[in-house]
Amino acid sequence: MPIVTVQMLEGRSDDQKRALVEKVTAAVSETIDAPKERISVVIDEMKPTNFGVAGIRQSDK
């Protein structure tokens, strides 16, 4: 049972997240020949204040 975790900044619409889950599931199914009903996708959203790149928080940009 594959479990895929996607970490991203919050702010995407429900439609975008729905499409992400559908496409990630399809990609995993096609790549490792796993049945779609056995694939789980977890979206872990972060606040921009909790993520930084090169010493700068995304909320400070």
N, CA, C and O atoms as a Maestro MAE file, in Angstrom:
{
 s_m_m2io_version
 :::
 2.0.0
}

f_m_ct {
 s_m_title
 :::
 protein
 m_atom[244] {
  # First column is atom index #
  i_m_mmod_type
  r_m_x_coord
  r_m_y_coord
  r_m_z_coord
  i_m_residue_number
  s_m_chain_name
  s_m_pdb_residue_name
  s_m_pdb_atom_name
  i_m_atomic_number
  :::
  1 25 0.832 -1.177 0.000 1 A "MET " " N  " 7
  2 3 0.000 0.000 0.000 1 A "MET " " CA " 6
  3 2 0.880 1.245 0.000 1 A "MET " " C  " 6
  4 15 1.367 1.657 1.053 1 A "MET " " O  " 8
  5 25 1.087 1.844 -1.164 2 A "PRO " " N  " 7
  6 3 1.886 3.066 -1.220 2 A "PRO " " CA " 6
  7 2 1.176 4.236 -0.538 2 A "PRO " " C  " 6
  8 15 -0.029 4.431 -0.696 2 A "PRO " " O  " 8
  9 25 1.945 5.002 0.214 3 A "ILE " " N  " 7
  10 3 1.457 6.243 0.825 3 A "ILE " " CA " 6
  11 2 2.379 7.362 0.347 3 A "ILE " " C  " 6
  12 15 3.586 7.323 0.585 3 A "ILE " " O  " 8
  13 25 1.812 8.346 -0.319 4 A "VAL " " N  " 7
  14 3 2.578 9.470 -0.844 4 A "VAL " " CA " 6
  15 2 2.224 10.710 -0.042 4 A "VAL " " C  " 6
  16 15 1.047 11.030 0.124 4 A "VAL " " O  " 8
  17 25 3.242 11.413 0.458 5 A "THR " " N  " 7
  18 3 3.015 12.661 1.184 5 A "THR " " CA " 6
  19 2 3.527 13.817 0.337 5 A "THR " " C  " 6
  20 15 4.670 13.813 -0.119 5 A "THR " " O  " 8
  21 25 2.667 14.797 0.135 6 A "VAL " " N  " 7
  22 3 3.031 16.002 -0.609 6 A "VAL " " CA " 6
  23 2 3.048 17.151 0.387 6 A "VAL " " C  " 6
  24 15 2.029 17.463 1.002 6 A "VAL " " O  " 8
  25 25 4.199 17.774 0.542 7 A "GLN " " N  " 7
  26 3 4.314 18.937 1.417 7 A "GLN " " CA " 6
  27 2 4.362 20.181 0.542 7 A "GLN " " C  " 6
  28 15 5.139 20.258 -0.409 7 A "GLN " " O  " 8
  29 25 3.514 21.158 0.880 8 A "MET " " N  " 7
  30 3 3.477 22.388 0.090 8 A "MET " " CA " 6
  31 2 2.921 23.518 0.944 8 A "MET " " C  " 6
  32 15 2.299 23.288 1.982 8 A "MET " " O  " 8
  33 25 3.156 24.733 0.488 9 A "LEU " " N  " 7
  34 3 2.605 25.887 1.173 9 A "LEU " " CA " 6
  35 2 1.094 25.925 0.971 9 A "LEU " " C  " 6
  36 15 0.587 25.549 -0.086 9 A "LEU " " O  " 8
  37 25 0.389 26.380 1.990 10 A "GLU " " N  " 7
  38 3 -1.062 26.479 1.881 10 A "GLU " " CA " 6
  39 2 -1.438 27.541 0.853 10 A "GLU " " C  " 6
  40 15 -0.636 28.403 0.495 10 A "GLU " " O  " 8
  41 25 -2.679 27.450 0.394 11 A "GLY " " N  " 7
  42 3 -3.152 28.474 -0.529 11 A "GLY " " CA " 6
  43 2 -3.718 27.927 -1.826 11 A "GLY " " C  " 6
  44 15 -4.225 28.694 -2.645 11 A "GLY " " O  " 8
  45 25 -3.645 26.608 -2.036 12 A "ARG " " N  " 7
  46 3 -4.209 26.030 -3.257 12 A "ARG " " CA " 6
  47 2 -5.703 25.816 -3.069 12 A "ARG " " C  " 6
  48 15 -6.180 25.622 -1.951 12 A "ARG " " O  " 8
  49 25 -6.428 25.853 -4.168 13 A "SER " " N  " 7
  50 3 -7.874 25.643 -4.122 13 A "SER " " CA " 6
  51 2 -8.188 24.153 -3.969 13 A "SER " " C  " 6
  52 15 -7.327 23.300 -4.184 13 A "SER " " O  " 8
  53 25 -9.424 23.857 -3.598 14 A "ASP " " N  " 7
  54 3 -9.850 22.461 -3.508 14 A "ASP " " CA " 6
  55 2 -9.730 21.766 -4.859 14 A "ASP " " C  " 6
  56 15 -9.356 20.594 -4.926 14 A "ASP " " O  " 8
  57 25 -10.046 22.488 -5.939 15 A "ASP " " N  " 7
  58 3 -9.923 21.891 -7.273 15 A "ASP " " CA " 6
  59 2 -8.477 21.520 -7.593 15 A "ASP " " C  " 6
  60 15 -8.223 20.465 -8.174 15 A "ASP " " O  " 8
  61 25 -7.532 22.375 -7.218 16 A "GLN " " N  " 7
  62 3 -6.117 22.080 -7.457 16 A "GLN " " CA " 6
  63 2 -5.671 20.870 -6.649 16 A "GLN " " C  " 6
  64 15 -4.946 20.015 -7.158 16 A "GLN " " O  " 8
  65 25 -6.100 20.794 -5.396 17 A "LYS " " N  " 7
  66 3 -5.719 19.659 -4.550 17 A "LYS " " CA " 6
  67 2 -6.371 18.366 -5.046 17 A "LYS " " C  " 6
  68 15 -5.751 17.303 -5.004 17 A "LYS " " O  " 8
  69 25 -7.591 18.451 -5.506 18 A "ARG " " N  " 7
  70 3 -8.276 17.285 -6.070 18 A "ARG " " CA " 6
  71 2 -7.507 16.764 -7.286 18 A "ARG " " C  " 6
  72 15 -7.266 15.563 -7.409 18 A "ARG " " O  " 8
  73 25 -7.126 17.670 -8.173 19 A "ALA " " N  " 7
  74 3 -6.371 17.288 -9.366 19 A "ALA " " CA " 6
  75 2 -5.013 16.702 -8.991 19 A "ALA " " C  " 6
  76 15 -4.562 15.741 -9.614 19 A "ALA " " O  " 8
  77 25 -4.363 17.266 -7.989 20 A "LEU " " N  " 7
  78 3 -3.073 16.755 -7.526 20 A "LEU " " CA " 6
  79 2 -3.204 15.313 -7.041 20 A "LEU " " C  " 6
  80 15 -2.403 14.453 -7.406 20 A "LEU " " O  " 8
  81 25 -4.224 15.054 -6.212 21 A "VAL " " N  " 7
  82 3 -4.434 13.702 -5.695 21 A "VAL " " CA " 6
  83 2 -4.706 12.727 -6.846 21 A "VAL " " C  " 6
  84 15 -4.167 11.620 -6.858 21 A "VAL " " O  " 8
  85 25 -5.529 13.127 -7.800 22 A "GLU " " N  " 7
  86 3 -5.846 12.259 -8.938 22 A "GLU " " CA " 6
  87 2 -4.604 11.944 -9.766 22 A "GLU " " C  " 6
  88 15 -4.378 10.792 -10.136 22 A "GLU " " O  " 8
  89 25 -3.802 12.964 -10.056 23 A "LYS " " N  " 7
  90 3 -2.634 12.767 -10.930 23 A "LYS " " CA " 6
  91 2 -1.502 12.024 -10.228 23 A "LYS " " C  " 6
  92 15 -0.825 11.201 -10.845 23 A "LYS " " O  " 8
  93 25 -1.292 12.305 -8.945 24 A "VAL " " N  " 7
  94 3 -0.264 11.565 -8.204 24 A "VAL " " CA " 6
  95 2 -0.662 10.099 -8.111 24 A "VAL " " C  " 6
  96 15 0.174 9.213 -8.288 24 A "VAL " " O  " 8
  97 25 -1.936 9.841 -7.834 25 A "THR " " N  " 7
  98 3 -2.412 8.461 -7.769 25 A "THR " " CA " 6
  99 2 -2.199 7.751 -9.094 25 A "THR " " C  " 6
  100 15 -1.717 6.618 -9.117 25 A "THR " " O  " 8
  101 25 -2.550 8.399 -10.195 26 A "ALA " " N  " 7
  102 3 -2.374 7.797 -11.523 26 A "ALA " " CA " 6
  103 2 -0.899 7.530 -11.816 26 A "ALA " " C  " 6
  104 15 -0.555 6.474 -12.347 26 A "ALA " " O  " 8
  105 25 -0.023 8.483 -11.472 27 A "ALA " " N  " 7
  106 3 1.406 8.307 -11.733 27 A "ALA " " CA " 6
  107 2 1.981 7.142 -10.936 27 A "ALA " " C  " 6
  108 15 2.756 6.349 -11.469 27 A "ALA " " O  " 8
  109 25 1.609 7.034 -9.670 28 A "VAL " " N  " 7
  110 3 2.111 5.939 -8.844 28 A "VAL " " CA " 6
  111 2 1.573 4.609 -9.371 28 A "VAL " " C  " 6
  112 15 2.315 3.631 -9.467 28 A "VAL " " O  " 8
  113 25 0.308 4.576 -9.703 29 A "SER " " N  " 7
  114 3 -0.299 3.350 -10.222 29 A "SER " " CA " 6
  115 2 0.402 2.880 -11.498 29 A "SER " " C  " 6
  116 15 0.729 1.702 -11.638 29 A "SER " " O  " 8
  117 25 0.626 3.802 -12.415 30 A "GLU " " N  " 7
  118 3 1.281 3.459 -13.683 30 A "GLU " " CA " 6
  119 2 2.738 3.064 -13.478 30 A "GLU " " C  " 6
  120 15 3.224 2.149 -14.143 30 A "GLU " " O  " 8
  121 25 3.432 3.726 -12.583 31 A "THR " " N  " 7
  122 3 4.860 3.503 -12.402 31 A "THR " " CA " 6
  123 2 5.179 2.193 -11.700 31 A "THR " " C  " 6
  124 15 6.100 1.479 -12.097 31 A "THR " " O  " 8
  125 25 4.417 1.876 -10.655 32 A "ILE " " N  " 7
  126 3 4.743 0.656 -9.890 32 A "ILE " " CA " 6
  127 2 3.658 -0.414 -9.991 32 A "ILE " " C  " 6
  128 15 3.669 -1.399 -9.253 32 A "ILE " " O  " 8
  129 25 2.722 -0.203 -10.918 33 A "ASP " " N  " 7
  130 3 1.663 -1.178 -11.183 33 A "ASP " " CA " 6
  131 2 0.868 -1.512 -9.922 33 A "ASP " " C  " 6
  132 15 0.543 -2.672 -9.668 33 A "ASP " " O  " 8
  133 25 0.562 -0.480 -9.139 34 A "ALA " " N  " 7
  134 3 -0.237 -0.658 -7.926 34 A "ALA " " CA " 6
  135 2 -1.690 -0.309 -8.242 34 A "ALA " " C  " 6
  136 15 -1.951 0.621 -9.006 34 A "ALA " " O  " 8
  137 25 -2.626 -1.039 -7.668 35 A "PRO " " N  " 7
  138 3 -4.036 -0.682 -7.884 35 A "PRO " " CA " 6
  139 2 -4.359 0.662 -7.230 35 A "PRO " " C  " 6
  140 15 -3.945 0.931 -6.102 35 A "PRO " " O  " 8
  141 25 -5.091 1.487 -7.942 36 A "LYS " " N  " 7
  142 3 -5.399 2.836 -7.451 36 A "LYS " " CA " 6
  143 2 -6.082 2.821 -6.089 36 A "LYS " " C  " 6
  144 15 -5.851 3.713 -5.272 36 A "LYS " " O  " 8
  145 25 -6.917 1.819 -5.837 37 A "GLU " " N  " 7
  146 3 -7.636 1.780 -4.566 37 A "GLU " " CA " 6
  147 2 -6.732 1.484 -3.377 37 A "GLU " " C  " 6
  148 15 -7.177 1.583 -2.233 37 A "GLU " " O  " 8
  149 25 -5.482 1.124 -3.618 38 A "ARG " " N  " 7
  150 3 -4.525 0.857 -2.544 38 A "ARG " " CA " 6
  151 2 -3.558 2.015 -2.317 38 A "ARG " " C  " 6
  152 15 -2.718 1.942 -1.420 38 A "ARG " " O  " 8
  153 25 -3.658 3.080 -3.108 39 A "ILE " " N  " 7
  154 3 -2.734 4.216 -3.036 39 A "ILE " " CA " 6
  155 2 -3.364 5.340 -2.208 39 A "ILE " " C  " 6
  156 15 -4.495 5.753 -2.464 39 A "ILE " " O  " 8
  157 25 -2.623 5.824 -1.225 40 A "SER " " N  " 7
  158 3 -3.069 6.949 -0.400 40 A "SER " " CA " 6
  159 2 -2.186 8.161 -0.681 40 A "SER " " C  " 6
  160 15 -0.973 8.032 -0.850 40 A "SER " " O  " 8
  161 25 -2.799 9.322 -0.727 41 A "VAL " " N  " 7
  162 3 -2.069 10.580 -0.919 41 A "VAL " " CA " 6
  163 2 -2.430 11.502 0.245 41 A "VAL " " C  " 6
  164 15 -3.605 11.747 0.518 41 A "VAL " " O  " 8
  165 25 -1.401 12.007 0.923 42 A "VAL " " N  " 7
  166 3 -1.584 12.920 2.045 42 A "VAL " " CA " 6
  167 2 -1.023 14.276 1.637 42 A "VAL " " C  " 6
  168 15 0.130 14.377 1.221 42 A "VAL " " O  " 8
  169 25 -1.841 15.316 1.758 43 A "ILE " " N  " 7
  170 3 -1.367 16.680 1.490 43 A "ILE " " CA " 6
  171 2 -1.109 17.348 2.836 43 A "ILE " " C  " 6
  172 15 -2.012 17.497 3.659 43 A "ILE " " O  " 8
  173 25 0.135 17.742 3.039 44 A "ASP " " N  " 7
  174 3 0.559 18.398 4.268 44 A "ASP " " CA " 6
  175 2 0.856 19.857 3.932 44 A "ASP " " C  " 6
  176 15 1.882 20.165 3.326 44 A "ASP " " O  " 8
  177 25 -0.048 20.753 4.329 45 A "GLU " " N  " 7
  178 3 0.109 22.165 4.006 45 A "GLU " " CA " 6
  179 2 0.807 22.909 5.141 45 A "GLU " " C  " 6
  180 15 0.535 22.677 6.319 45 A "GLU " " O  " 8
  181 25 1.700 23.795 4.763 46 A "MET " " N  " 7
  182 3 2.438 24.601 5.730 46 A "MET " " CA " 6
  183 2 2.095 26.069 5.548 46 A "MET " " C  " 6
  184 15 1.811 26.518 4.437 46 A "MET " " O  " 8
  185 25 2.123 26.806 6.635 47 A "LYS " " N  " 7
  186 3 1.982 28.255 6.561 47 A "LYS " " CA " 6
  187 2 3.302 28.828 6.047 47 A "LYS " " C  " 6
  188 15 4.364 28.300 6.374 47 A "LYS " " O  " 8
  189 25 3.258 29.894 5.252 48 A "PRO " " N  " 7
  190 3 4.486 30.509 4.755 48 A "PRO " " CA " 6
  191 2 5.426 30.973 5.871 48 A "PRO " " C  " 6
  192 15 6.627 31.120 5.646 48 A "PRO " " O  " 8
  193 25 4.888 31.203 7.069 49 A "THR " " N  " 7
  194 3 5.738 31.598 8.188 49 A "THR " " CA " 6
  195 2 6.569 30.421 8.707 49 A "THR " " C  " 6
  196 15 7.531 30.619 9.449 49 A "THR " " O  " 8
  197 25 6.202 29.211 8.321 50 A "ASN " " N  " 7
  198 3 6.892 28.015 8.807 50 A "ASN " " CA " 6
  199 2 7.805 27.374 7.778 50 A "ASN " " C  " 6
  200 15 8.221 26.229 7.956 50 A "ASN " " O  " 8
  201 25 8.130 28.092 6.696 51 A "PHE " " N  " 7
  202 3 8.976 27.523 5.646 51 A "PHE " " CA " 6
  203 2 9.903 28.603 5.104 51 A "PHE " " C  " 6
  204 15 9.466 29.708 4.783 51 A "PHE " " O  " 8
  205 25 11.167 28.276 5.007 52 A "GLY " " N  " 7
  206 3 12.129 29.233 4.485 52 A "GLY " " CA " 6
  207 2 13.102 28.597 3.510 52 A "GLY " " C  " 6
  208 15 13.362 27.395 3.569 52 A "GLY " " O  " 8
  209 25 13.634 29.409 2.620 53 A "VAL " " N  " 7
  210 3 14.648 28.995 1.660 53 A "VAL " " CA " 6
  211 2 15.763 30.029 1.702 53 A "VAL " " C  " 6
  212 15 15.503 31.231 1.656 53 A "VAL " " O  " 8
  213 25 16.985 29.568 1.790 54 A "ALA " " N  " 7
  214 3 18.160 30.447 1.787 54 A "ALA " " CA " 6
  215 2 18.101 31.462 2.929 54 A "ALA " " C  " 6
  216 15 18.538 32.603 2.776 54 A "ALA " " O  " 8
  217 25 17.563 31.045 4.062 55 A "GLY " " N  " 7
  218 3 17.520 31.904 5.234 55 A "GLY " " CA " 6
  219 2 16.390 32.906 5.256 55 A "GLY " " C  " 6
  220 15 16.345 33.768 6.133 55 A "GLY " " O  " 8
  221 25 15.462 32.808 4.292 56 A "ILE " " N  " 7
  222 3 14.349 33.770 4.218 56 A "ILE " " CA " 6
  223 2 13.037 32.995 4.255 56 A "ILE " " C  " 6
  224 15 12.796 32.106 3.439 56 A "ILE " " O  " 8
  225 25 12.191 33.356 5.225 57 A "ARG " " N  " 7
  226 3 10.866 32.729 5.267 57 A "ARG " " CA " 6
  227 2 10.057 33.168 4.057 57 A "ARG " " C  " 6
  228 15 10.202 34.292 3.578 57 A "ARG " " O  " 8
  229 25 9.210 32.281 3.568 58 A "GLN " " N  " 7
  230 3 8.372 32.612 2.427 58 A "GLN " " CA " 6
  231 2 7.429 33.764 2.736 58 A "GLN " " C  " 6
  232 15 7.074 34.533 1.842 58 A "GLN " " O  " 8
  233 25 7.023 33.889 3.985 59 A "SER " " N  " 7
  234 3 6.137 34.982 4.372 59 A "SER " " CA " 6
  235 2 6.845 36.338 4.368 59 A "SER " " C  " 6
  236 15 6.182 37.375 4.373 59 A "SER " " O  " 8
  237 25 8.169 36.345 4.358 60 A "ASP " " N  " 7
  238 3 8.934 37.598 4.380 60 A "ASP " " CA " 6
  239 2 9.302 38.090 2.985 60 A "ASP " " C  " 6
  240 15 9.917 39.147 2.840 60 A "ASP " " O  " 8
  241 25 8.939 37.350 1.989 61 A "LYS " " N  " 7
  242 3 9.285 37.757 0.614 61 A "LYS " " CA " 6
  243 2 8.386 38.858 0.123 61 A "LYS " " C  " 6
  244 15 8.536 39.319 -1.009 61 A "LYS " " O  " 8
  :::
 }
 m_bond[243] {
  # First column is bond index #
  i_m_from
  i_m_to
  i_m_order
  :::
  1 1 2 1
  2 2 3 1
  3 3 4 2
  4 3 5 1
  5 5 6 1
  6 6 7 1
  7 7 8 2
  8 7 9 1
  9 9 10 1
  10 10 11 1
  11 11 12 2
  12 11 13 1
  13 13 14 1
  14 14 15 1
  15 15 16 2
  16 15 17 1
  17 17 18 1
  18 18 19 1
  19 19 20 2
  20 19 21 1
  21 21 22 1
  22 22 23 1
  23 23 24 2
  24 23 25 1
  25 25 26 1
  26 26 27 1
  27 27 28 2
  28 27 29 1
  29 29 30 1
  30 30 31 1
  31 31 32 2
  32 31 33 1
  33 33 34 1
  34 34 35 1
  35 35 36 2
  36 35 37 1
  37 37 38 1
  38 38 39 1
  39 39 40 2
  40 39 41 1
  41 41 42 1
  42 42 43 1
  43 43 44 2
  44 43 45 1
  45 45 46 1
  46 46 47 1
  47 47 48 2
  48 47 49 1
  49 49 50 1
  50 50 51 1
  51 51 52 2
  52 51 53 1
  53 53 54 1
  54 54 55 1
  55 55 56 2
  56 55 57 1
  57 57 58 1
  58 58 59 1
  59 59 60 2
  60 59 61 1
  61 61 62 1
  62 62 63 1
  63 63 64 2
  64 63 65 1
  65 65 66 1
  66 66 67 1
  67 67 68 2
  68 67 69 1
  69 69 70 1
  70 70 71 1
  71 71 72 2
  72 71 73 1
  73 73 74 1
  74 74 75 1
  75 75 76 2
  76 75 77 1
  77 77 78 1
  78 78 79 1
  79 79 80 2
  80 79 81 1
  81 81 82 1
  82 82 83 1
  83 83 84 2
  84 83 85 1
  85 85 86 1
  86 86 87 1
  87 87 88 2
  88 87 89 1
  89 89 90 1
  90 90 91 1
  91 91 92 2
  92 91 93 1
  93 93 94 1
  94 94 95 1
  95 95 96 2
  96 95 97 1
  97 97 98 1
  98 98 99 1
  99 99 100 2
  100 99 101 1
  101 101 102 1
  102 102 103 1
  103 103 104 2
  104 103 105 1
  105 105 106 1
  106 106 107 1
  107 107 108 2
  108 107 109 1
  109 109 110 1
  110 110 111 1
  111 111 112 2
  112 111 113 1
  113 113 114 1
  114 114 115 1
  115 115 116 2
  116 115 117 1
  117 117 118 1
  118 118 119 1
  119 119 120 2
  120 119 121 1
  121 121 122 1
  122 122 123 1
  123 123 124 2
  124 123 125 1
  125 125 126 1
  126 126 127 1
  127 127 128 2
  128 127 129 1
  129 129 130 1
  130 130 131 1
  131 131 132 2
  132 131 133 1
  133 133 134 1
  134 134 135 1
  135 135 136 2
  136 135 137 1
  137 137 138 1
  138 138 139 1
  139 139 140 2
  140 139 141 1
  141 141 142 1
  142 142 143 1
  143 143 144 2
  144 143 145 1
  145 145 146 1
  146 146 147 1
  147 147 148 2
  148 147 149 1
  149 149 150 1
  150 150 151 1
  151 151 152 2
  152 151 153 1
  153 153 154 1
  154 154 155 1
  155 155 156 2
  156 155 157 1
  157 157 158 1
  158 158 159 1
  159 159 160 2
  160 159 161 1
  161 161 162 1
  162 162 163 1
  163 163 164 2
  164 163 165 1
  165 165 166 1
  166 166 167 1
  167 167 168 2
  168 167 169 1
  169 169 170 1
  170 170 171 1
  171 171 172 2
  172 171 173 1
  173 173 174 1
  174 174 175 1
  175 175 176 2
  176 175 177 1
  177 177 178 1
  178 178 179 1
  179 179 180 2
  180 179 181 1
  181 181 182 1
  182 182 183 1
  183 183 184 2
  184 183 185 1
  185 185 186 1
  186 186 187 1
  187 187 188 2
  188 187 189 1
  189 189 190 1
  190 190 191 1
  191 191 192 2
  192 191 193 1
  193 193 194 1
  194 194 195 1
  195 195 196 2
  196 195 197 1
  197 197 198 1
  198 198 199 1
  199 199 200 2
  200 199 201 1
  201 201 202 1
  202 202 203 1
  203 203 204 2
  204 203 205 1
  205 205 206 1
  206 206 207 1
  207 207 208 2
  208 207 209 1
  209 209 210 1
  210 210 211 1
  211 211 212 2
  212 211 213 1
  213 213 214 1
  214 214 215 1
  215 215 216 2
  216 215 217 1
  217 217 218 1
  218 218 219 1
  219 219 220 2
  220 219 221 1
  221 221 222 1
  222 222 223 1
  223 223 224 2
  224 223 225 1
  225 225 226 1
  226 226 227 1
  227 227 228 2
  228 227 229 1
  229 229 230 1
  230 230 231 1
  231 231 232 2
  232 231 233 1
  233 233 234 1
  234 234 235 1
  235 235 236 2
  236 235 237 1
  237 237 238 1
  238 238 239 1
  239 239 240 2
  240 239 241 1
  241 241 242 1
  242 242 243 1
  243 243 244 2
  :::
 }
}
